[in-house]
Amino acid sequence: MKYLAVYFYMIFFCSCLTNNQEYQKNIIDLKKLDFNTFNTEDFYRNANKDENLKISNNNQYVEISDFDNGWVEFQIKKSSDNNIVAKFDSINFSTLNAIASKDGKLKIINAETYLKPERLNKLYLNIKGVYGKETKTDSSDYNKYVHIYTYTWDVKDRIIKLISIFDPRSSENLEKINAKIPDQDSKIVNERPKTILFVCNKESLKDVLKLNNTDNNWAKFK
């Protein structure tokens, strides 16, 4: 009986190790992100090593910083567009930044990818298929003819924001988008600009908005 108990304990222990996800070793499914079980500190535990800074090293490097309120920022400083670290259905993301409490509880993440307008529309439809129609849409001027679009979903336990210079709701390709821009200098040159996806723990939203952080993408969440 004693050996049987040890056997089941070892199975349980190995199962826990298997479920312990790590940055770049496991692709995070953003659609299934669980704020209650995701431990941010464990997730990035090997991404802060100095050896990751070497050009010859394919590993990404995360910089870890403390906020005045006791939270911790995990900001990717070395990455490659070819890496896949997260996904939402069929759309892959190459970078995943996070803010968490001291004990590792996730507050907010922002994932980066580079998408053509048709793929952005696919991501929008995927998100809409899970969470329904967006709660809010905003746009700000990038230049006279191009805008930065922000689509927001306010659902049960999370706030989701999708940000791009392409309109996520449109399936037009870049050629058609540029055909509507009369100024040659204002046309969009990059066919795959950065797309940002935020997922915020709703119970932490007020404190997230209070953070004074202009680094990287975080200011765009506000």
N, C-alpha and C positions, 0 to 999 in steps of 0.2 A: 504493500500500500504506500509505503514511504517513497519507493522508487517511482511509483505511478504519479505521485504528487509532484516530484521533481521533474518528471517528464513533461507534465502539462505546464509547469512553470516555465520550462525552457521554451516550449512552443509559444507561450504568451510573450515571453521576453523577446524572442526572435521576431514575432509579429510586430511588436512595438518598434523594434529597430527598422523593420521593413517600411513601416508607415511614417518614419521620421524623415521627412523630405529635406532635401538640401539643394541650394541654389546651383544651377547648371547641371546637376546630376538627375534632377527630376523636373519634368515639365509641369508647371502649375496650371490646373484647369480653372480659369477665372470664373467660369460659370458655376463651379462647385465650391468656390472659396468659402471656408467656414471660419468665421472670426473667433469662434469659441475654442477651436482645437489647433489653429495655426499658431506655432511659436516662432516669431520672427527672429529671435536671437539664435535659436537652433538652426533655422533655415539658412542664415548667412554665416554660419560658424567657420567655414573654411574660405570664405570669399574675401577676407581681410588680410590674407597672408602677403608679405612683401614680395614673395616669389611670383605672385600673380601680376605684378607690375612689369615683369620682363616682357619685352616685345615678342620673344620666342615662345612665351607661355600663352596658350589659347584661353586660359581662364580669365574671367572678368574680375575686376577689383572693386570692392565696395569700401567707401569711406564712412566711418561710423562717428557721428557727432551727437553731443548732448544738447537738449533744449533746456531753457531755464526752468520749465515746469516739470522736469524729470523725465520727459520723453526722449526717445532716441531716434535719430535719423540714419537710415541705411541708404546711401546715395552711390550709385554706380559711377565710377570715374574712368574706368577702362572697359571697353566693350567692343563688340563686333556686330554689324548688322546681320551677319550670317548665323549668329547664335540663335537658338530657340530656347527660351527659358519659361515661356508661358503661352497659353492659347485660349481662345474663346471660340469654340466649335472649330471651324476650318482655318481661322485666322491665327497666325503665329506672331509672337512678340519677342523682340531681341533683348530687351532690357526691362528690369523690374526693380523699382525703387520703393522704399517703404518707410513709414513712421510707426513706432510702437512704444508701448510703455516700458519701464525698466525691466519688468518681468517677462517681456517678450510678447505681450498681447497686442495684436495688430490693430492699428487705428485707421490707416489709409495706405493704399498702394497706388502707384502710377506706373503703367506699363507702356512701353514705346514700341512702335512698329513703323514701317515706311510702306505706304499703300498707294496704288493707283486708285483713281476715283471709283472704278468699278468694284474693286476689292473693299474699299471703304463702305460702299453701299451694301455689300454682302455682310460686312460686320454689323452695320446698322440693322439689317433685317434679322440677323442672328440674335442680337440683343433684344430687338422688338419681339421676336418670337418667344423669348423667355419671359420678358418683363412687361410686354404690352407696349402701347404707344408711349412715346416720350412725354414726360410731365411738363417740360419746358424747353424752349429753344431760344438761343441768343446768338447775336452776331456782332462783331466789332470790325472796324476797318483795318485791313492789312495794307491796302492802298486804295486809290479812288475806285477801283473796279473789283478788287478781290477782298473777300471778308474772311475772318476767322469764325468758324461756326462751333457753337457749344450746345450739345444736346444732353439733357439731363433726365434721368429716371429716378424718381423718389419712390422706393418700394419698401417693403416691410422692415427689413433690417439693414438696408444699405442705400447709399446715394451713388449713382453711377453717372459719370460725365464722359462724353465722347467729343474730342476736339480735333479739328482739322481745318485747313484752308479750303478744302472741298466741302460741298454740302452733302452730308451723309445720306440724305434722303434721295439724292439725284443719282441716276445710273448713267449719266452722260460721261463719255470719255473725255480726255484732256483736249483733244482736237476740237470738239464741239464747245467745250467750256471756253477755250481761247478764242474761238470764232466770235463770241459775244463781247470780247474785250477790244474796243477800238484803238486803244493806245498800245503800240508795239512794246514799249518799255514796261508796261504793266502786265503783260501776258505771263502766265505761269510757265517757268522753264523746267523746273524739277517735276517729273511725272510721278515721283513717289516721295512726296514730302512727309514730314513726321506726322504721325497720328498718335494721340495720347488717350489712354483709357484710364480714368480714375475709378477706384472702388473704395468707398469710405464707409467705415462702421458707423451706422446712423446714431448710435448712442454716444458717440464721441464727436459728432459733427460740430457742436458749439465750440469745443476746445480746439478742434482742428482749425476752425476759422479764425481763432484768436492767435494762432502761431504767426510770428513775424519771420517768414522764411521766403526770401525772393530767389533762392538758388534753384537752378534747373526749372522743372515744370510746376513746382508747388504753387506759385502765385496764380497760375492759370485756373486752379480749382476754385478760387474765390470769384 
